[in-house]
Amino acid sequence: MAAETSIVVPIDDRFGVEKSLRKFKRMCESFGVVKEYRKRQDYKKPSIKLKEKTEAAQKRKIKTALKGYTRPRF
């Protein structure tokens, strides 16, 4: 079992609630909490993940190939 890491942001009079909340959100982003939550929201079969990955690679390949292409003018 992995050790749980909790994010603690102290709220004091100098910073205020709004600034502490922004700090908490930045810390959550840096720890990858939101990314992990979105990843765990729905289960995808490994075959579907692989299919999506290959389709994304194909799309990137086409996009980079078309990036330097200029259409002939008439």
C-alpha positions, -999 to 999 in steps of 0.1 A, spaced: 0 0 0 14 34 -10 17 62 15 -9 88 11 4 124 5 -20 151 15 -19 187 3 -19 212 32 -22 249 27 -23 270 58 -46 300 58 -33 330 77 -42 367 79 -14 378 56 -25 358 25 -62 355 29 -86 328 17 -85 337 -20 -47 336 -23 -46 303 -3 -72 288 -26 -52 297 -57 -21 282 -40 -41 250 -33 -52 247 -69 -16 252 -81 -4 225 -58 -31 201 -69 -21 207 -105 16 201 -97 9 169 -78 -13 157 -107 -45 153 -87 -69 166 -113 -52 146 -141 -54 114 -121 -91 121 -112 -101 126 -148 -81 95 -158 -100 74 -133 -135 87 -141 -141 61 -168 -125 28 -176 -112 22 -211 -102 -11 -223 -65 -14 -233 -75 -21 -269 -95 12 -271 -66 31 -255 -42 17 -281 -67 26 -309 -70 62 -296 -33 65 -293 -26 53 -328 -53 76 -342 -38 106 -323 -4 98 -337 -18 96 -373 -35 129 -368 -3 145 -355 17 131 -384 -8 145 -410 -8 179 -392 30 182 -392 31 171 -429 7 198 -439 23 225 -418 50 233 -444 27 228 -473 16 259 -493 -13 257 -517 -5 267 -553 -20 300 -563 -36 304 -597 
